[in-house]
Amino acid sequence: MLHTRSVQVFLIRHAEAIDETLAIRDPHRHLTPHGREQARGLGDRLRWHDCLPTLFLTSPLVRAVQTAELVAANVHATCPVTVAPDLAPDGDPKAVAAAIAKLPPASAVVLVGHEPGLSAVGAIVTGDPEFEALGKSEAARIVDGKLKWRFAWDADAPAPA
């Protein structure tokens, strides 16, 4: 387990996106109308469960940026959404976890990205090599290095860890 000194980590997998085509390659895939609904719903649910981010980071891929912006708006985040290249599919989960470890105590960081990178970050932060992959538009909350809950965009309440 990585020492995270009371840092809260919210891992969010991007919402549903259009399929890749010859005209729209993977990095440029955008959210479907249903994906937009998923991201807004997840933001609402996170707001109801004390997600007050001090840092909001996203993969540079379009579907992740759109998810992050919609979640941030619905959670009423006061910090900007910032692109973090290591959250991209070819990024470095160890670098993401190391950056989390350097945050000041009482930080609340939201990370929006892709699988398997997000579950790799979760495995490093919690010390659990079996950290389960997140579904699309699902969030996981880690506090003091322990998984507290997972929350699907359409769930009535978080599922305890």
N, C-alpha and C positions, 0 to 999 in steps of 0.2 A: 504494500500500500504506500502511495506517495503521501508525504506529510502535507496536508492542505490547510492547516491552522484555521479552522472554523470557516473556511470558504465554502459557500454553497455553489454547486455546479448543476445547471439544468442542461441536459443533453436533449436536443430536438432533431429528429430526422425530418427532412423536407417533406412537404405534402405531395399529393399526386400531381404528376407532370405528364405532358404529352409524350408520346413515344418518339424515339429518334427516327428521323427520316434522312434521305439524301440531302434535302434542303435545310433541315434543322438538325444539326449535329448535337451530340450529347451535352456539351457545355452550355448550349443555347436553349435547351428544352425549358419551356415555361410551364407554369401551373395551369391545370385545367380549371374550369369554373368550379368543379367539385373540390379540387385542391385548394382553391382560394377560400372556399367555405370551411374546409378542414383547418386551415391555418388560422382563420378568424376564430373558429370555435375553440381551438387549442389556446389561443391568447386569452379568450374569455375565461376558460377554466383555470389557467395558470394565475390570472389576476385574483380569482376567488380563493386561491390557495397560496397566497402570500409570496408570489413571485415578484420581487421588487429588484430588478437587475441594476447592478452598478456598472456592468460591462456586457455588451451584446456583440458577439462575434459570429460571422457567417462565412461559409465557403463562398468562393467567388462565382460559382456556377449559378446561372439565372434562377433555377427553381429554388435553390437555397436562399438566395438574396430575397426573392419574392416572399418566401415563407417567413423569413426573419422580419421583413418589414411589416407584414400583416400581423404576426404575433406581437411584435413590439408595439404597434399601434393599439392593439386590443388589450395588451397588458398595461398600457399607459406608461411605457418606459420613458424615462427622462434622459437616458443616455442614448447616444447615436448608435446605429447599427454600423459596425466596422467589418470590412472584409479581412479575413485571416487566411492566407493561402494554404496553410497547413491543415485546414479543414476540408480542402478539396479531396476528391477521391485518391489522388496521387500524393497527398500531403503526408506529414509525419506526426502520427498520434503521440509519440514520445515528446516531440517539441511542444505540442499543445499541452500535454500534462505538465511539462516543466514550466511552461508559462503560467499555468494555473497555480502551481506551487509557489510562484514568486508574487502572487497577488497579496495585498494587505488583508489581515484578518477582517472578518465580517463582510468581505466582498461577496457578491452574488453574480456569477457569470453565466450567461446563456450562450450555448454553443449550438449553432445550426449547421448541420452537415449531412453526411451520407454514411451508409454502411459499406464495409465493415469498420470504417475509421472511428465512428462514434463509440461503438461497443469496445473498440481497442482502447480509447481514452477512458471509458468507464472501467475497464479491467485494470488499467494502470492506477487510476485514482483510488479505486476501492481495494485493490490487491486481489481481486477475484478473477482468475483467468477464464472463468466460465460465464462472465458477464453477458447476459442475453442481448442479442441484436434488437434494435428498436424497429418497430413497424413504421410505415409512413405516417407522418403527422402524429407521432407518439413522443412524449417527453418522459425523461427519467430525472428524478431529483436526488442528488447526492449531497449529504451533509456530514461534515467531519469524516470524510472518507467512507461513509456507509450509504448504501442505496436505501432511501427512505420510501419512495414509491415510484410507480410508473403511471402515466396518465394518457389514455387515448383521446383523440380530439372529440369523440362523441360519447365519452363515458360520463356517467353522473358523478362519479367520485374517483379519486386515484386508487389504484390497486396497491395495497401495501407490499413491501418487499418481503 
